[in-house]
């Protein structure tokens, strides 16, 4: 098996965990400040709709079209403007969402926090977190925190210190029944990393694969885990046959993807080397270009309504239809200070910025 250097160091070279509770909270921005409006943000909307008396140019409840709510943001030139959910955080390098909150890791001070999607106070989830490959994996009831001692299960209700369930491991994905982790086997120069599956809530890990090189981003569907490394995008069976290795099938070679996302048919990825967003079918083949001319694409998300991605150097949050952009992508937000991660739900797009330490949201 090959040593997975980045994750091996992560799970083996840690610091003690410091307990915390939900009492550790702080006030969030109140009211939520609105970024400067700009007429160039957003696409041209349709003319005023029949039976709609709102001013679609500026009405935040009917922005660009009737019923399009900006969720607390302003409406300018028919486009919703982004708002800040949290500000002045310390070195934000990771985020994810669940039904109610945005979770983020402040790596400079080793702190995992969360803020309500609707805005409000920032809560401390854990006083330790790690960036690679993620600071936490979230399910309906539990936050599986990757602290420097291993995987700690923190209840969503009440928070608290939680329980260290998998010492020395790193959680990379979760589904209804299992937690998927990378763990170190052995010690010293003979140690190596393996991909394992642990039955929830705290089952013993069962090895399923030898992961390749230094994986940095993960995505999943019902049967497969996808991981990026310097070679490209690899895929692993989540439940290989008894005694079989999940393998390491190279789906996309030489892509150097910054991030990836999946839907029922495609794997989407942000290619920094080509300045483009691409997709490939899950069975492999030639990649299609979704959007080109993207300045340092850094993050990508997909849902049933479209593909969303961040341009780190361009300071943009953009989107394309699932079929791909026939022209320029739709700009949802601009002048962002190095946007680096992105997530979507039914109504909004969320991201964080490297500079300025902001957690952001804009209505879709």
C-alpha positions in Angstrom: 0.0 0.0 0.0 1.2 3.5 -0.7 1.7 6.1 2.1 -0.8 8.9 1.9 1.5 11.5 3.2 -0.8 14.5 3.8 -3.5 12.5 5.7 -1.0 10.3 7.5 0.6 13.3 9.0 -2.8 14.8 9.8 -4.0 11.8 11.8 -0.6 11.0 13.4 0.9 14.4 14.4 -1.9 16.1 16.4 -2.5 18.1 19.6 -4.8 17.3 22.5 -8.5 18.2 22.2 -9.9 20.9 24.3 -13.5 20.5 25.4 -16.1 23.1 24.8 -19.8 23.6 25.1 -22.6 25.4 23.3 -22.2 28.2 25.9 -19.2 29.3 23.9 -20.9 31.7 21.5 -20.5 35.2 20.3 -22.7 37.7 18.6 -23.0 37.7 14.8 -23.3 40.7 12.6 -26.5 42.5 13.4 -27.9 43.7 11.2 -26.3 41.7 8.4 -24.4 44.2 6.3 -25.1 44.3 2.5 -22.2 44.4 0.1 -22.1 47.2 -2.5 -24.6 46.7 -5.3 -23.4 46.6 -8.8 -25.4 46.7 -12.0 -23.1 44.2 -13.7 -24.0 41.4 -11.2 -26.6 39.0 -12.4 -28.1 38.3 -15.8 -30.8 40.4 -17.6 -34.1 39.4 -16.2 -37.4 39.2 -18.1 -39.6 42.3 -18.4 -42.2 42.9 -15.7 -44.4 39.9 -15.5 -48.1 40.0 -16.1 -50.0 40.4 -12.9 -46.9 41.4 -11.0 -46.9 45.0 -9.7 -43.5 44.9 -8.0 -40.5 46.8 -9.2 -38.4 43.9 -10.4 -35.3 46.2 -10.5 -35.0 46.8 -6.8 -37.7 44.9 -4.8 -35.8 42.4 -2.6 -38.9 40.2 -2.4 -39.4 40.2 -6.1 -35.9 40.6 -7.5 -35.7 40.1 -11.3 -38.9 38.1 -11.2 -42.0 37.8 -9.1 -41.5 35.8 -5.9 -37.7 35.8 -6.1 -36.7 36.6 -2.5 -33.2 38.0 -1.8 -33.3 36.4 1.8 -32.3 39.6 3.5 -30.0 40.9 0.8 -30.7 44.0 -1.3 -31.9 43.9 -4.9 -30.0 45.9 -7.5 -30.5 45.9 -11.2 -32.7 42.8 -10.9 -30.0 40.8 -9.1 -29.9 39.8 -5.4 -26.8 41.1 -3.5 -24.8 38.9 -1.1 -24.8 39.3 2.7 -22.2 38.5 5.3 -23.3 35.8 7.8 -20.0 36.0 9.8 -17.1 38.4 9.7 -13.5 38.7 10.8 -12.9 35.0 11.2 -9.4 33.7 11.5 -8.0 32.1 8.3 -11.1 30.4 7.0 -10.1 27.4 4.8 -13.1 25.0 5.0 -16.9 25.1 5.2 -20.0 22.9 4.8 -23.8 23.2 5.5 -26.7 21.3 6.9 -30.4 22.2 6.9 -29.9 25.0 9.4 -26.3 26.1 9.7 -23.1 26.9 7.9 -20.0 25.2 9.6 -16.5 26.6 9.2 -13.0 26.0 10.5 -10.8 28.8 11.6 -7.5 27.0 11.1 -5.2 29.7 12.6 -6.9 29.4 16.0 -8.0 25.7 15.7 -11.7 26.5 16.1 -14.8 24.9 14.5 -17.8 27.2 14.5 -21.2 27.4 13.0 -23.6 30.3 12.2 -27.4 30.0 11.3 -28.1 30.2 7.6 -30.6 32.9 8.4 -28.0 34.9 10.3 -27.3 35.3 14.0 -24.8 34.4 16.6 -21.7 32.3 15.9 -21.5 29.2 18.1 -18.4 27.3 19.0 -18.7 23.6 18.0 -15.2 22.5 18.8 -12.0 24.1 20.0 -9.9 21.9 17.6 -10.4 21.3 13.9 -8.3 20.3 10.9 -8.5 21.5 7.3 -7.5 18.5 5.3 -9.7 16.9 3.9 -12.4 18.6 5.9 -13.1 19.8 9.4 -16.3 17.9 10.0 -18.7 15.5 8.4 -22.3 16.3 9.2 -25.4 14.1 9.4 -28.9 14.6 10.8 -27.9 14.3 14.4 -24.1 14.4 14.8 -21.1 16.5 13.8 -18.1 14.2 13.3 -15.3 16.6 14.0 -11.8 15.9 12.6 -9.8 17.2 15.5 -6.1 16.5 15.8 -6.7 13.5 18.1 -9.0 11.7 15.6 -12.8 11.7 14.9 -14.9 13.1 17.6 -18.7 12.8 17.6 -20.4 16.0 18.8 -24.3 16.0 19.1 -26.0 18.8 17.2 -28.4 19.4 20.0 -26.5 20.7 23.0 -23.1 20.5 21.4 -20.6 19.9 24.2 -17.2 18.2 24.1 -18.5 15.1 22.3 -16.8 11.6 22.3 -13.6 10.5 20.6 -14.8 7.6 18.6 -12.0 6.9 16.1 -8.6 7.9 17.5 -6.0 8.8 14.8 -8.6 8.7 12.0 -9.9 11.4 9.6 -13.6 11.3 8.5 -14.0 12.0 4.8 -17.7 11.1 4.0 -20.9 9.9 5.7 -24.1 8.2 4.5 -27.1 6.8 6.3 -25.4 3.8 7.8 -21.6 4.4 7.6 -18.8 6.8 8.3 -15.9 6.7 5.8 -12.4 7.5 7.2 -8.8 7.5 6.4 -6.7 5.9 9.1 -3.0 5.2 9.7 -1.8 1.6 10.0 1.5 0.9 11.6 4.1 3.4 12.8 7.2 5.2 11.6 8.6 4.6 8.1 6.5 1.5 7.7 3.2 3.2 8.3 0.6 3.6 5.6 -2.9 5.0 5.2 -6.0 3.1 4.3 -9.6 4.0 3.5 -12.0 2.3 5.9 -15.8 2.1 6.6 -17.1 2.4 10.1 -20.7 1.5 10.9 -22.5 4.3 12.8 -22.6 5.3 15.5 -19.2 4.0 16.6 -18.4 0.7 14.8 -14.8 -0.6 14.3 -13.3 0.5 11.0 -13.1 -2.1 8.2 -10.5 -1.5 5.5 -11.8 -1.2 2.0 -9.0 0.4 -0.1 -5.5 1.8 -0.3 -6.0 5.5 -1.2 -3.7 7.2 -3.7 -1.1 9.8 -2.9 -2.3 12.9 -1.1 -6.1 13.2 -1.5 -7.5 16.6 -0.7 -11.2 16.7 -1.7 -13.9 14.0 -1.6 -17.4 13.6 -3.0 -19.8 10.6 -3.0 -22.9 9.0 -4.3 -24.8 6.0 -3.1 -22.2 3.5 -4.2 -18.9 5.3 -4.8 -16.4 7.7 -3.2 -14.5 10.1 -5.4 -11.2 11.7 -4.4 -8.8 14.2 -5.9 -5.1 14.1 -5.9 -2.2 15.4 -8.1 -2.9 12.5 -10.6 -6.5 13.5 -11.1 -9.8 12.0 -9.8 -10.0 8.5 -8.4 -13.1 6.5 -7.5 -13.6 3.7 -4.9 -16.4 1.3 -4.2 -18.0 2.1 -0.9 -19.0 -1.5 -0.2 -16.6 -3.8 -2.1 -17.3 -7.6 -2.0 -16.1 -9.3 1.1 -12.3 -9.6 1.1 -12.0 -7.4 -2.0 -10.2 -4.1 -2.3 -12.3 -1.2 -3.4 -9.6 -0.4 -5.9 -8.4 3.0 -7.1 -9.9 3.5 -10.6 -8.5 6.7 -12.1 -11.6 8.4 -13.6 -9.9 11.6 -14.8 -6.1 11.8 -15.4 -3.8 14.9 -15.3 -6.6 17.2 -14.2 -5.1 18.7 -11.0 -8.7 19.4 -9.9 -9.1 22.1 -7.1 -12.5 20.6 -6.1 -15.2 18.2 -7.3 -18.9 17.5 -7.0 -21.3 14.8 -8.3 -24.9 14.3 -9.4 -26.6 11.2 -10.7 -24.8 11.2 -14.0 -21.6 13.3 -13.9 -18.5 14.2 -11.8 -17.9 17.9 -12.1 -14.5 19.4 -11.3 -12.7 22.8 -11.2 -9.5 22.7 -13.2 -7.1 25.4 -12.2 -4.6 24.3 -14.9 -7.0 25.1 -17.7 -9.1 27.8 -16.0 -12.3 25.9 -16.6 -15.1 23.9 -15.0 -15.5 20.5 -16.6 -17.6 17.3 -16.2 -17.1 13.7 -17.1 -19.6 10.8 -16.9 -19.2 8.4 -14.0 -18.2 5.7 -16.4 -15.3 7.8 -17.7 -14.5 9.1 -21.1 -13.8 12.6 -22.5 -14.5 15.5 -20.2 -16.9 18.3 -21.4 -16.3 21.9 -20.7 -19.0 23.5 -18.6 -17.4 27.0 -18.4 -14.1 28.3 -19.7 -12.0 31.4 -18.9 -12.5 31.1 -15.2 -9.7 32.8 -13.3 -8.4 30.1 -10.8 -11.6 28.1 -10.1 -11.4 27.0 -6.5 -14.6 25.3 -5.5 -17.7 23.8 -7.2 -21.1 22.6 -6.2 -24.0 21.1 -8.1 -27.8 20.6 -7.6 -30.9 20.0 -9.7 -30.9 23.7 -10.8 -27.4 24.3 -11.9 -23.6 24.2 -11.4 -22.1 26.8 -9.0 -18.4 27.6 -8.7 -16.0 30.2 -7.3 -13.2 32.0 -9.0 -10.6 32.6 -6.3 -8.4 35.1 -8.2 -11.3 36.7 -10.0 -13.3 37.2 -6.7 -16.5 35.8 -8.3 -19.3 33.4 -7.5 -20.8 32.1 -10.7 -23.3 29.6 -12.1 -24.2 27.7 -15.2 -27.2 25.6 -16.2 -26.6 21.8 -15.9 -26.3 21.7 -19.7 -23.3 24.1 -19.4 -22.9 27.8 -20.3 -23.4 28.7 -23.9 -21.9 32.2 -23.1 -20.5 33.8 -20.0 -21.5 32.3 -16.7 -24.1 34.1 -14.6 -22.3 36.2 -11.9 -24.0 35.8 -8.5 -21.4 37.8 -6.5 -18.3 39.8 -7.3 -15.4 41.6 -5.5 -15.1 38.7 -3.1 -11.8 38.4 -1.3 -10.5 35.0 -2.6 -13.6 32.9 -2.4 -12.5 29.4 -1.6 -15.3 27.0 -0.8 -18.9 26.8 -1.9 -22.2 25.0 -1.0 -25.8 25.2 -2.1 -29.2 24.4 -0.8 -32.7 24.9 -2.4 -32.6 28.7 -2.0 -29.1 30.1 -1.6 -25.4 29.7 -2.3 -22.9 29.9 0.5 -19.1 30.4 0.5 -16.2 31.7 2.6 -13.3 34.0 1.8 -9.6 33.5 2.4 -9.0 37.2 3.0 -11.2 39.0 5.5 -12.6 35.8 7.0 -16.2 36.2 5.9 -19.0 33.6 5.6 -21.2 34.7 2.8 -24.7 33.9 1.3 -26.6 35.0 -1.8 -30.1 34.0 -2.9 -30.0 31.7 -6.0 
